[in-house]
Amino acid sequence: MTTARDLMTPDVRCVPASETLDRAAQLMRDHGIGALPVKGSDGELAGIVTDRDIVVKVLAAGKDASRVTAGELAEGGVHTVDAGADATLAVKAMGEARIRRIVVVEDGTPVGMITEADLARKLTAEAFSSYAGRVYAAP
């Protein structure tokens, strides 16, 4: 059985909810990633911040990224999947939620992330096409 762990990119980087978005953007740049799960002060996942969120919701809106925190921008909730879960369940969850990334957890701790790029590299063309059809279909 292929698991979520088999699909994921390991060593996910997280950012505290109190961190400013300019610093979050620097972390993304330094690690070559486009998204960071956000951890609340209680250590629980509070959401996710993407590079696109920073550009569209902060910079293009005329806000100062050095004054807006990751917690302020993080969308409510974050989708997760257990590392040992069947990979088809992870892909199904991503398609149903129409999301391009999901955080992989083990005992509640983030251990990786499955991104659209991971799916494109590791799924069959038919399986990826099915996923993309659900994510990009008109609502």
C-alpha positions as CSV (number, residue, x, y, z in Angstrom):
1,M,0.0,0.0,0.0
2,T,1.3,3.5,-0.9
3,T,0.9,5.9,2.0
4,A,0.7,9.6,2.5
5,R,4.4,9.4,3.7
6,D,5.3,8.0,0.3
7,L,3.8,11.0,-1.5
8,M,5.0,13.8,0.8
9,T,7.9,16.1,0.7
10,P,9.5,15.6,4.2
11,D,10.7,18.1,6.7
12,V,7.9,20.5,6.5
13,R,8.7,24.0,7.9
14,C,6.2,25.7,10.1
15,V,5.9,29.3,11.2
16,P,4.6,30.6,14.5
17,A,1.3,32.5,14.3
18,S,3.1,35.5,15.9
19,E,5.8,35.7,13.1
20,T,5.6,38.5,10.6
21,L,4.9,37.8,7.0
22,D,8.1,39.4,5.8
23,R,10.0,36.8,7.9
24,A,7.6,34.0,6.6
25,A,8.4,35.1,3.0
26,Q,12.1,34.9,3.8
27,L,11.7,31.3,5.2
28,M,9.9,30.4,2.0
29,R,12.6,31.9,-0.1
30,D,15.4,30.3,1.9
31,H,13.8,26.8,1.7
32,G,12.5,27.0,-1.8
33,I,8.9,26.4,-0.7
34,G,5.6,28.2,-1.4
35,A,3.6,27.5,1.8
36,L,4.1,27.3,5.5
37,P,1.8,25.7,8.1
38,V,1.1,28.1,10.9
39,K,1.3,27.0,14.5
40,G,-0.7,28.8,17.2
41,S,0.7,29.6,20.6
42,D,-0.7,26.3,21.9
43,G,1.5,24.5,19.3
44,E,-1.5,23.3,17.3
45,L,-1.8,23.9,13.6
46,A,-3.8,27.1,13.1
47,G,-3.8,27.4,9.3
48,I,-1.5,27.7,6.3
49,V,0.1,30.7,4.6
50,T,1.1,30.7,1.0
51,D,3.4,33.0,-1.0
52,R,0.3,33.9,-3.1
53,D,-1.6,34.8,0.1
54,I,1.2,37.2,1.0
55,V,1.3,38.8,-2.4
56,V,-2.5,39.1,-3.0
57,K,-3.9,39.7,0.5
58,V,-1.1,41.7,1.9
59,L,1.2,43.4,-0.6
60,A,-1.4,44.1,-3.3
61,A,-3.7,45.4,-0.6
62,G,-1.1,47.9,0.4
63,K,-0.4,46.3,3.8
64,D,3.0,46.2,5.4
65,A,4.3,42.5,5.5
66,S,6.5,43.5,8.5
67,R,3.4,44.4,10.5
68,V,1.0,41.6,9.6
69,T,1.5,38.2,11.3
70,A,1.1,34.7,9.9
71,G,-1.8,34.1,12.4
72,E,-3.7,37.1,11.0
73,L,-3.4,35.8,7.4
74,A,-3.8,32.1,8.0
75,E,-7.1,30.8,6.8
76,G,-9.1,29.1,9.5
77,G,-8.2,25.5,9.8
78,V,-5.8,23.4,7.9
79,H,-6.2,20.1,6.1
80,T,-4.1,17.2,7.5
81,V,-3.7,13.6,6.8
82,D,-1.9,10.9,8.9
83,A,1.4,9.8,7.5
84,G,0.3,6.2,7.5
85,A,-3.0,6.8,5.7
86,D,-3.5,5.2,2.3
87,A,-2.3,7.7,-0.4
88,T,-5.6,7.4,-2.2
89,L,-7.4,8.9,0.8
90,A,-5.0,11.8,0.9
91,V,-5.5,12.5,-2.8
92,K,-9.3,12.1,-2.4
93,A,-9.3,14.5,0.5
94,M,-7.3,17.1,-1.5
95,G,-9.7,16.8,-4.5
96,E,-12.8,17.0,-2.4
97,A,-11.5,20.1,-0.5
98,R,-10.2,21.6,-3.8
99,I,-6.8,22.2,-2.2
100,R,-3.3,22.1,-3.7
101,R,-1.5,21.0,-0.5
102,I,-2.1,19.0,2.6
103,V,0.0,18.7,5.8
104,V,1.1,15.2,6.7
105,V,1.1,14.6,10.4
106,E,2.3,11.8,12.7
107,D,1.0,11.8,16.3
108,G,-0.3,15.3,15.6
109,T,3.1,16.7,14.6
110,P,3.7,17.9,11.0
111,V,6.2,15.7,9.3
112,G,5.7,16.7,5.6
113,M,3.4,18.1,3.1
114,I,1.9,16.7,0.0
115,T,1.7,19.3,-2.8
116,E,0.3,19.4,-6.2
117,A,3.8,19.0,-7.6
118,D,4.3,15.8,-5.5
119,L,1.1,14.4,-7.0
120,A,2.2,15.3,-10.5
121,R,5.5,13.5,-10.0
122,K,4.2,10.4,-8.2
123,L,0.7,9.7,-9.5
124,T,-0.2,8.0,-12.7
125,A,-1.3,10.5,-15.4
126,E,-4.9,9.2,-15.0
127,A,-4.9,9.6,-11.2
128,F,-3.4,13.1,-11.4
129,S,-5.9,14.1,-14.1
130,S,-8.8,13.0,-11.9
131,Y,-7.4,15.0,-9.0
132,A,-6.8,18.1,-11.1
133,G,-10.3,17.8,-12.6
134,R,-11.8,18.0,-9.2
135,V,-9.6,20.9,-8.0
136,Y,-9.9,23.1,-11.1
137,A,-13.5,22.3,-12.1
138,A,-15.8,25.3,-12.1
139,P,-17.7,25.6,-8.7
